[in-house]
């Protein structure tokens, strides 16, 4: 049938978490999709589980940047996006993170220290 498109995505790959600590305490916010890059942050039409984000303003969640005052979070699950409309998301705000399993290159914060996370490989 013309005009039909099948897209498949799931709950997300949670292999970037060492255990379930923090999963049940996720918070919600709004991703300002204009701050994200399709090829980097959502190359497959969805923001992937484990994407590091900056959550110091939950109405304007942006890509993670290790700057003074920044608060780190990681997306809980995959979140579909068309690249135009802002997206409501769930964010994990504490936990034990396997940095090598994150969906993008990530360096442990040094400027905006994040005491709610333990980082390992």
C-alpha positions, 0 to 999 in steps of 0.5 A, spaced: 500 500 500 502 506 498 504 511 503 505 506 509 511 506 512 513 501 518 518 504 523 520 499 529 523 501 535 523 499 542 523 500 550 531 501 549 537 498 550 539 499 558 546 495 557 549 502 559 546 501 566 550 497 571 543 495 575 536 498 576 538 503 581 535 509 579 530 506 574 524 507 578 525 514 580 525 517 573 523 524 572 519 527 566 521 533 562 521 536 555 526 536 549 527 542 545 529 538 539 532 544 535 538 543 540 539 536 538 542 534 531 539 528 527 546 525 525 548 525 532 543 524 537 537 521 533 540 518 527 534 512 527 528 517 528 529 516 535 533 519 541 536 513 544 536 510 551 542 512 555 543 519 551 546 524 556 542 530 557 542 537 561 536 537 565 537 544 569 531 546 566 526 541 565 522 545 560 528 545 556 532 539 556 538 540 551 544 535 549 549 534 555 555 539 556 560 539 562 559 546 564 558 550 571 551 549 573 549 543 569 545 537 571 546 531 568 541 526 566 540 520 561 534 518 557 530 512 560 528 508 554 527 510 546 523 516 545 521 517 537 522 524 534 520 527 527 526 532 528 521 538 528 516 537 534 519 537 542 519 531 545 516 529 552 521 524 555 523 520 562 530 522 565 534 518 570 537 522 575 541 517 579 545 511 578 551 506 576 553 508 569 557 504 564 560 509 560 562 505 554 555 502 553 552 509 552 549 511 545 554 517 544 561 518 546 561 521 553 566 523 558 565 523 565 564 530 568 569 534 571 566 541 571 559 540 573 560 534 578 555 529 578 554 526 585 548 522 584 552 517 579 557 512 579 561 512 572 565 505 570 566 502 564 
